[in-house]
Amino acid sequence: MSIVATIVIAIIALLHAYFLVLEMFLWTKPAGRRAFGLTAEFAEQSRALAANQGLYNGFLAAGLVWGLSLGSAGFGVKVFFLACVLVAGIFGGLTASRKILWIQALPALVALLLLYLG
C-alpha cells in the first residue's frame, strides 16, 4: 500500500476520533455547539443522539486503525471501513449538511482510490 494512502487513511481515522470527542463529550459545551452551529437548548435535547452518533464514528476510526495495523493484509478491512465512511458521508451530506460531503465523503473516496491504485 502506498504511503500516501496510509497517511490519508490515518487522517480520516483521526478525524473520526475527533468527531467522537465532539459528539460524545463536547456536544453541549461551547466548542461542540460552535462546531455544529447548535443552540444550547437543542444541544441538550439531542445529547443522547449525538453521543450515539459519536460512538459510531469511534467504531469507524477503530476499524480504520485496525486495517492500518494489519498492513497490506488489512486491505479488505480498510476498504470496508472506508466504504462505510463514504456511505455515511454521502447520507449526511444529503440529509444534514452539504459540508459533510467535503469533510467525510470526499476524503474516504480519495483514500479508496489511493488504496486501489497502490
C-alpha positions, 0 to 999 in steps of 0.5 A: 500500500502506498504511503500516501494512502496510509497517511490519508487513511490515518487522517480520516481515522483521526478525524473520526476520533475527533468527531467522537470527542465532539459528539460524545463529550463536547456536544453541549459545551461551547466548542461542540455547539460552535462546531455544529452551529447548535443552540444550547437548548437543542444541544441538550435535547439531542445529547443522547443522539449525538453521543450515539452518533459519536460512538459510531464514528469511534467504531469507524476510526477503530476499524480504520486503525485496525486495517492500518495495523494489519498492513497490506493484509488489512486491505479488505478491512480498510476498504470496508471501513472506508466504504462505510465512511463514504456511505455515511458521508454521502447520507449526511451530506444529503440529509444534514449538511452539504459540508459533510460531503467535503469533510467525510465523503470526499476524503474516504473516496480519495483514500479508496482510490489511493488504496486501489491504485497502490 
